[in-house]
Amino acid sequence: METLNETPAVLQPRWKRVLGWTGPVPRPRHGHRAVSIKELMVVFGGGNEGIVDELHVYNTATNQWFIPAVRGDIPPGCAATACSDGRGHTLGQNQDGG
C-alpha cells in the first residue's frame, strides 16, 4: 500500500484594507454581531455611548454599505449576542451595556 505525502490545503486568512466604499457606514461600536451570508456581511446592535438597534449590510462584491428594508418589529438594540449558522439569530442579549 502506497502512502501519499500530500498535505491538505490550509486556509490562510489575510487582512486587507478596504478603501473606497460607498453608502451609509455604521458608527464605530463594540459588542455588535456580524454574520456573513454569501457576499454580504450583516451587522446588528452593539454600542459605543449606548446600545443601538441599527442594522447595516456590507456587500463585499460591490464595496457598498446599505440599510436594508425590513418588516416586522425591530428588536431592541443589544450587545453581546450570538449568531450561528448564517441565519443571524439573536440570543443572550444584553440591553443595558453591562
Beta strands, then each sheet from edge to edge (+ up, - down):
strand 1: 33-37
strand 2: 40-44
strand 3: 55-59
strand 4: 64-66
sheet 1: 1+ 2- 3+ 4-
end
